[in-house]
Every structure is written in structure tokens, then in C-alpha cells.
Amino acid sequence: MKFTVYFNGQFWVGVVEEIHDGKLRAGRYVFGPEPRDQEVFEFVNRRLLDFINGLSEEVAIENHEVRKINPKRLARQISREIKTKGISTYAQAALQLEYEKRKKEKQILSRNRRKEIKEYKREVKLKKAKEKRRGR
């Protein structure tokens, strides 16, 4: 699992990447203004597990054999990762899938809400017309 916090130009964003059985799940959490260390620790300790369980879209990734890495090479890789902003391309793909899924869900909910409002207005209109005919 990897958790990256970065500034995207407007807000501070945390991206969680979890690899399980050759599949990557990623999620984006917006902190808003610059988070204090306490806010980040609170997110990691209390809300991270629920956040990850809420993710459903996965992207298959290639399996790389894990082997022992020279400590100097590892230090160079870490410094390179710190210098680069953002997240991996696999995580971007997973985030895009999650975004599309939530977009579809929201479209369905808003469509149903519009239908309910339309039906309610129709019922009110019919009720008013019925009352007019009765002379009340």
C-alpha cells in the first residue's frame, strides 16, 4: 500500500494505492487547505480502512518479482519518488474507473430524483384540477 500527499495547484490531495493479488485499487481523498500532521495521521489511523473498502474499481498490473535491493539504489529510488509529483499511471487508471463509476451512479440518482419531482408535480396538478371541478 502506498499513500501520497501532494498539492495539485488548488487543494492538498491524498492518493491511496493498494495492490492485492496483482490488482491495483486507488482512491483520492481531498484534504482541502494544507493538512497538519495530526489530520493526516487521523485519516490514516481512522478513516483509511473504510475509504479503501469503499473502492470497487480495480486495474490489473504486471507482477514484478520482489528481490533484495541494494540500499544505495533504494535511497536513490526514494529520492526520485519524493521529487516527482503525483501518482503512478496504474493509479490514474484506477482513479478514472472509480470516477466514471461514481459519475454513472450520480446520473442514475439524479434521473430518478427528476422523475420523482415530475410525478409529484403532476399529482399536485391533478389534485388541484379535481378540487376545481368539485367547486371547493
C-alpha positions in Angstrom: 0.0 0.0 0.0 1.2 3.5 -0.8 -0.2 6.8 0.4 0.9 10.0 -1.3 0.0 13.5 -0.3 0.6 16.3 -2.8 -0.6 19.8 -3.8 -2.5 19.8 -7.1 -2.5 23.6 -7.5 -5.7 24.2 -5.6 -6.0 21.7 -2.8 -3.9 19.2 -0.9 -4.8 15.7 -2.1 -4.0 12.2 -0.7 -3.9 9.3 -3.0 -4.1 5.7 -1.7 -2.8 2.9 -3.9 -3.3 -0.7 -2.7 -2.0 -3.7 -4.6 -3.7 -7.0 -3.9 -3.5 -10.2 -5.9 -2.0 -8.4 -8.9 -4.7 -5.8 -9.0 -4.4 -2.1 -8.0 -7.1 -0.1 -6.3 -6.6 3.6 -5.9 -8.6 6.3 -4.3 -8.3 10.1 -4.0 -9.0 12.0 -0.7 -9.1 15.8 -0.8 -7.8 17.4 2.4 -8.5 20.9 1.3 -6.1 23.5 2.7 -2.7 22.3 3.8 -3.3 19.5 6.3 -1.5 19.3 9.6 0.4 16.2 10.5 -2.4 15.4 13.0 -5.1 15.4 10.3 -3.0 13.1 8.1 -2.4 10.7 11.0 -6.1 10.8 11.9 -7.0 9.9 8.3 -4.5 7.0 8.1 -5.4 5.6 11.5 -9.2 6.0 11.5 -10.7 6.6 8.0 -8.2 4.8 5.7 -9.7 1.3 6.1 -13.3 2.4 5.4 -12.0 4.5 2.5 -10.2 1.6 0.9 -13.2 -0.8 1.4 -15.4 1.7 -0.4 -13.3 1.4 -3.6 -14.5 -1.1 -6.1 -12.8 -0.5 -9.4 -9.5 -2.4 -9.9 -6.8 -2.3 -12.6 -4.7 -5.4 -13.4 -1.0 -4.7 -13.1 2.1 -6.7 -14.1 3.7 -8.8 -11.4 7.3 -7.9 -10.7 9.4 -10.2 -8.7 10.4 -8.7 -5.4 14.1 -9.2 -4.7 16.5 -7.6 -2.4 17.5 -4.1 -3.4 20.9 -2.5 -2.7 20.4 0.1 0.0 22.0 2.8 -2.1 19.8 2.1 -5.1 16.8 2.1 -2.7 17.8 5.5 -1.4 18.1 6.9 -5.0 14.7 5.5 -5.8 13.1 7.0 -2.8 14.7 10.4 -3.5 13.4 10.2 -7.1 9.9 9.4 -5.9 9.9 12.3 -3.5 11.0 14.7 -6.3 8.2 13.6 -8.6 4.8 14.9 -8.1 1.7 12.8 -8.5 0.9 9.2 -8.8 1.5 6.1 -11.0 -0.2 5.6 -14.3 -1.9 2.5 -13.0 -3.3 4.5 -10.1 -4.5 7.2 -12.5 -6.4 4.5 -14.5 -7.9 3.1 -11.3 -9.0 6.6 -10.2 -10.5 7.2 -13.6 -12.5 4.0 -13.4 -13.7 4.9 -9.9 -14.6 8.4 -11.1 -16.6 7.0 -14.1 -18.5 4.6 -11.8 -19.5 7.3 -9.3 -20.5 9.6 -12.2 -22.9 6.9 -13.6 -24.3 6.3 -10.1 -24.9 10.1 -9.7 -26.5 10.3 -13.1 -28.9 7.5 -12.2 -29.8 9.1 -8.8 -30.4 12.5 -10.3 -32.5 11.0 -13.1 -34.6 9.2 -10.5 -34.9 12.4 -8.5 -36.1 14.3 -11.6 -38.7 11.6 -12.3 -40.0 11.8 -8.7 -40.3 15.6 -8.8 -42.1 15.4 -12.2 -44.5 12.8 -10.8 -45.1 14.9 -7.6 -45.9 18.0 -9.7 -48.2 16.0 -11.9 -50.1 14.6 -8.8 -50.4 18.2 -7.4 -51.7 19.5 -10.7 -54.3 16.7 -10.9 -55.4 17.2 -7.3 -55.9 20.9 -8.0 -57.9 20.2 -11.1 -60.1 17.7 -9.3 -60.8 20.2 -6.5 -61.7 22.9 -9.0 -64.3 20.6 -10.6 -65.8 19.9 -7.2 -66.2 23.6 -6.6 -64.1 23.8 -3.5 
